[in-house]
């Protein structure tokens, strides 16, 4: 883009030192903040080349002024850039988005603390541990705590003075041994606070320390022949070991480590942190960024690491990452593991960030169902290089057994949803015997010839429930016979009758699809639906053909009468052998007599 005199002067005066720069628009608003090892080289690069990214080109076109701040080091530049982005929230920077609130565990600041799960952090109300973003860890922790310790769950404003004055009475939970009854001084505050101290240990991931204490205590009680007390401790020990078996994710030799997962989806970037202590997940958090211009993933991961460690107060000196980030604090060990326990932790962090992105996608789809349809159809359009989004899709399938009762079905999807009122069934009329391709040509021709005659809008895409042969049959009817140009795709199934590949073009080429793709699941839905529709029609026709019999030759015997007789007598042979009064009981005197006389008058035929 042509440089203004003002921009040219600023560029010529830029120092070749580390620093932070700010791009401003014509209204003096900061629209982008960046950092640089060399301010002159980095800022000048915006105006010296044509950028591939449309959004970066848009950014450059809006720059009317540039400010900069020189700092001592690249590390100082990173920290300053991060602070300025948070302060000004520039439109073209990657910005932290508000994610869903993960639960934490709260230990209240009361004379007799309560322990519970919460998503609301109230400053000064208690100690908060978390958040927990991995699976049902928080529920497992709380389940163990309340199994081990008879902590109160009521909201009474308990104080030592009030308890001494007898203000409160025990409730049902005391009688079923789920509370120690501190409200009536059935348990001392000293003992209660010992419970709370052990609860803190469990939450912090030190459950194995309690296990060791329990083993030592059980040994002492056994020596003193206090076996009943030892058995009670054994129950607690078993509970803790069961809990550890569900929450330990690596060997306990790995004491403290932060594992990060990273995922990009369109303009959204997700970064997940799992904090591991003694092999247990003790905290987890995922953040989401909105990206407006192209940013190196190394830079984004570095920014996210600093953000997440700050949010969770992590001072761990050992971090695991999927790739080396752009910025790392001093004295931090960074590794990209490829095997062993550390690789398992990395895989777990990646699994966590993928699950988070999936949850966010589902939330968005629930709020705006059309968003999912548009996303799928746009992806399909890009995959097949179609001129327009395939809002309406037709899919065809044939069904017959050795050429008998040959039928076909056409299902219609509009905005990625079945439009059942537009489904069509066809009885094959011009094809003798079993010829799937000729049958397909016939029904496709009939379908679109009628739509043309009635001036009905044609579909944006046709999908054949079959491979190359069916695609060619459809093309012959659509293009050669009717002179239409509608994109045609084919779906191929594997030996297990599962959707296996998408074909497109002539000659048809296989289009790569992952089984996890939304488009793949959508195409599978179409294939399953058209197959179901065609098969159900074929079964219906076959059923009618099977009930056709000598009854069809009797004048005055309709479909209802035939069905009633077959339901009662099961076969024509049994009907012939039936007494006249049995037939009359089913269809009435007049019709029953007529049917009886027909059969018995034809016995010798």
Residue pairs with C-beta under 8 A, 6 or more apart in sequence:
1 47
1 60
1 61
3 11
3 47
4 64
6 64
6 65
7 47
7 63
7 64
7 65
7 66
10 65
10 66
11 40
11 43
11 44
11 47
11 66
14 39
14 40
14 43
14 44
14 68
15 39
15 40
15 70
16 38
16 39
16 40
16 41
17 38
17 39
17 70
18 35
18 36
18 37
18 38
18 39
18 70
18 71
18 72
18 73
18 74
18 76
18 77
19 35
19 36
19 39
19 68
19 69
19 70
19 71
19 77
20 33
20 34
20 35
20 36
20 68
20 69
20 71
20 77
20 80
20 81
20 84
21 33
21 34
21 35
21 36
21 39
21 42
21 43
21 66
21 67
21 68
21 69
22 30
22 32
22 33
22 66
22 67
22 68
22 84
22 90
23 30
23 31
23 32
23 33
23 34
23 46
23 59
23 62
23 63
23 65
23 66
23 90
23 92
24 30
24 31
24 63
24 64
24 65
24 66
24 67
25 31
25 62
25 63
25 64
26 62
26 64
28 65
30 84
30 88
30 90
31 59
31 62
31 63
31 90
31 91
31 92
32 59
32 90
32 91
32 92
32 93
32 293
33 81
33 84
33 85
33 88
33 90
33 93
34 42
34 43
34 81
35 74
35 77
35 78
35 80
35 81
36 42
36 43
36 77
37 74
37 77
39 68
39 70
43 66
43 68
46 59
46 60
46 63
47 60
50 57
51 57
51 60
51 294
52 294
53 293
53 294
55 92
55 292
55 293
55 294
56 293
56 294
59 92
59 292
59 293
69 80
71 77
71 80
74 327
75 327
75 330
78 302
78 303
78 306
78 326
78 327
82 303
82 306
82 307
85 93
85 95
86 96
89 95
91 292
92 292
92 293
93 292
93 293
94 269
94 289
94 290
94 291
94 292
94 295
94 300
94 303
95 289
95 290
95 292
96 287
96 288
96 289
96 307
97 268
97 287
97 288
97 289
97 290
99 286
99 287
99 288
99 356
99 360
100 359
100 360
100 363
101 119
101 120
101 131
102 119
102 130
102 131
102 132
102 133
102 284
102 285
102 286
103 117
103 118
103 119
103 130
103 131
103 132
103 138
104 117
104 118
104 119
104 121
104 128
104 129
104 130
104 131
104 132
104 138
105 115
105 116
105 117
105 118
105 128
105 129
105 130
105 132
105 138
105 141
105 142
105 203
106 114
106 115
106 116
106 117
106 118
106 125
106 126
106 127
106 128
106 129
107 113
107 114
107 115
107 126
107 127
107 129
107 196
107 199
107 200
107 203
108 114
108 115
108 125
108 126
109 124
109 125
109 126
109 127
110 157
110 158
111 158
111 159
111 160
111 189
112 152
112 158
112 182
112 189
112 192
113 126
113 151
113 196
114 151
114 152
114 153
114 155
115 142
115 145
115 146
115 151
115 196
115 199
116 142
116 153
117 138
117 139
117 142
118 128
121 128
127 200
129 203
129 204
129 282
129 283
130 138
130 283
130 284
131 283
131 284
131 285
131 312
132 138
132 141
132 281
132 283
132 284
133 272
133 274
133 284
133 285
133 286
133 352
133 356
134 274
134 281
134 284
134 348
134 352
137 247
137 281
137 284
140 243
140 246
140 247
141 202
141 203
141 243
141 247
143 243
144 202
144 207
144 239
144 240
144 243
145 151
145 199
145 202
145 203
146 153
146 178
147 239
148 198
148 236
148 239
148 240
149 195
149 198
149 199
150 177
150 178
150 179
150 180
150 187
150 195
151 179
151 180
151 192
151 195
151 196
151 199
152 158
152 173
152 179
152 180
152 182
152 183
153 173
153 179
154 171
154 173
154 179
154 183
156 168
156 183
158 168
158 182
158 183
160 189
162 168
163 182
163 183
163 184
163 185
164 185
166 184
168 183
168 184
169 183
169 184
170 179
170 181
170 183
170 184
170 186
171 179
173 179
174 180
174 181
174 184
174 186
180 186
180 187
180 191
180 192
181 187
182 189
182 192
198 210
201 207
201 209
201 210
202 210
202 240
202 243
203 282
204 277
204 282
205 276
205 277
205 278
205 279
205 280
205 281
205 282
206 277
206 278
207 240
207 243
207 244
207 280
208 244
208 252
208 278
210 240
211 237
211 240
211 241
211 244
214 233
214 236
214 237
214 240
215 237
217 233
218 230
218 233
218 234
218 237
221 227
221 229
221 230
221 233
222 230
244 280
247 280
247 281
248 279
248 280
249 276
249 279
249 280
249 281
249 344
249 345
249 348
250 276
250 279
250 341
250 342
250 344
250 345
251 279
251 341
252 278
252 279
253 279
254 276
254 279
254 341
254 342
254 345
255 277
255 278
256 275
256 276
256 277
256 316
256 317
256 318
257 275
257 276
257 316
257 318
257 319
257 320
257 342
257 345
258 273
258 274
258 275
258 276
258 309
258 314
258 316
258 318
258 319
258 320
259 273
259 274
259 276
259 319
259 320
259 345
259 346
259 348
259 349
260 271
260 272
260 273
260 274
260 301
260 304
260 305
260 308
260 319
260 320
260 321
260 322
260 349
261 270
261 271
261 272
261 274
261 322
261 346
261 349
261 350
261 351
261 352
261 353
261 354
262 269
262 270
262 271
262 272
262 297
262 300
262 301
262 304
262 321
262 322
262 323
262 350
262 353
263 269
263 270
263 271
263 350
263 353
263 354
263 357
264 270
264 297
265 357
267 290
267 291
267 292
268 288
268 289
268 290
268 291
268 357
268 360
269 288
269 289
269 291
269 297
269 300
269 304
270 286
270 287
270 288
270 289
270 353
270 356
270 357
270 360
271 286
271 287
271 289
271 300
271 301
271 304
271 305
271 308
271 353
272 284
272 285
272 286
272 349
272 350
272 352
272 353
272 356
273 283
273 284
273 285
273 286
273 305
273 308
273 309
273 312
273 314
273 349
274 281
274 283
274 284
274 345
274 348
274 349
274 352
275 281
275 282
275 283
275 284
275 312
275 314
275 316
276 282
276 345
283 312
283 314
284 352
285 308
285 311
285 312
286 352
286 353
286 356
287 304
287 307
287 308
287 311
288 356
288 360
289 300
289 304
291 300
296 326
297 323
298 323
298 324
298 325
298 326
299 325
299 326
299 327
301 321
301 322
301 323
301 325
301 326
302 325
302 326
302 327
302 328
303 327
305 319
305 321
305 325
305 327
305 328
306 327
306 329
308 314
309 315
309 316
317 331
317 332
317 333
318 332
318 333
318 335
319 328
319 332
319 333
319 334
319 335
320 335
320 336
320 337
320 342
320 345
320 346
320 349
321 334
321 335
321 336
321 346
322 336
322 346
322 350
323 336
324 334
324 336
325 334
328 334
335 342
336 346
337 343
337 345
337 346
364 371
365 371
365 372
370 415
372 416
372 518
373 415
373 416
373 417
374 389
374 415
375 518
376 416
376 518
376 519
376 522
377 389
377 390
377 391
377 415
377 416
378 389
379 517
379 518
379 519
380 386
380 390
380 461
380 519
380 522
380 523
381 388
381 389
381 390
383 502
383 511
383 513
383 519
384 390
384 461
384 487
384 489
384 504
384 511
386 460
386 461
386 487
388 460
389 460
390 459
390 460
390 461
390 487
391 414
391 415
391 460
392 412
392 413
392 414
392 457
392 459
392 460
392 461
393 412
393 413
393 414
393 459
393 460
393 461
393 462
393 463
393 526
394 410
394 411
394 412
394 447
394 459
394 461
394 462
394 463
395 410
395 411
395 413
395 462
395 463
395 464
395 465
395 526
395 527
395 529
395 530
396 408
396 409
396 410
396 440
396 443
396 444
396 447
396 462
396 463
396 464
396 465
396 470
396 474
396 530
397 408
397 409
397 465
397 466
397 530
397 531
397 533
397 534
398 406
398 407
398 408
398 428
398 436
398 439
398 440
398 443
398 534
399 406
399 407
399 408
399 409
399 534
399 535
399 537
399 538
400 406
400 407
400 428
400 434
400 439
400 538
401 538
401 542
402 434
403 432
403 433
403 434
403 435
404 542
404 545
405 538
405 541
405 542
405 545
406 427
406 428
406 431
406 434
406 439
407 425
407 426
407 427
407 428
407 534
407 537
407 538
407 541
408 425
408 426
408 428
408 439
408 440
408 443
408 534
409 423
409 424
409 425
409 426
409 530
409 533
409 534
409 537
410 423
410 424
410 425
410 426
410 443
410 447
410 530
411 418
411 423
411 526
411 529
411 530
411 533
412 418
412 419
412 422
412 423
412 424
412 459
413 419
413 526
414 422
416 522
418 529
423 533
424 447
425 533
425 537
426 442
426 443
426 446
426 447
427 541
428 439
428 442
428 443
429 442
430 438
430 442
431 438
431 439
431 442
436 466
436 469
436 470
436 473
437 469
437 470
437 472
437 473
438 473
440 464
440 466
440 470
440 473
440 474
440 477
441 473
441 474
441 476
441 477
441 481
442 477
444 462
444 473
444 474
444 477
444 478
445 477
445 481
445 482
448 458
448 477
448 478
448 482
448 484
448 486
449 482
450 456
451 457
451 458
452 458
452 482
452 484
458 484
458 486
459 486
460 486
460 487
461 486
461 487
461 488
461 489
462 474
462 478
462 486
462 487
462 488
462 489
463 488
463 489
463 490
463 491
463 523
463 526
463 527
463 530
464 470
464 471
464 473
464 474
464 488
464 489
464 490
464 491
465 491
465 527
465 530
465 531
465 534
466 490
466 491
466 492
467 490
467 492
467 503
467 508
468 490
468 503
468 507
468 508
470 490
471 488
471 489
471 490
471 503
471 506
471 508
472 506
474 488
475 488
475 506
478 484
478 485
478 486
478 488
479 485
487 504
488 504
489 502
489 503
489 504
490 502
490 503
490 504
490 508
491 499
491 501
491 502
491 503
491 523
491 526
491 527
492 499
492 500
492 501
492 502
492 503
493 499
493 500
493 527
494 500
498 524
499 520
499 523
499 524
499 527
499 528
501 510
501 511
501 513
502 510
502 511
502 513
502 523
503 509
503 510
503 511
504 511
513 519
513 520
513 523
514 520
547 562
547 563
547 566
549 562
549 572
550 572
550 599
551 557
551 561
551 562
551 565
551 572
551 595
552 562
554 594
554 595
554 598
556 591
556 594
557 591
557 595
561 587
561 591
564 586
564 587
565 575
565 583
565 586
565 587
565 595
568 586
569 575
569 578
575 583
575 595
575 599
576 599
576 600
576 603
578 596
580 592
580 593
580 596
583 592
583 595
583 596
584 592
584 593
584 596
585 592
586 592
587 595
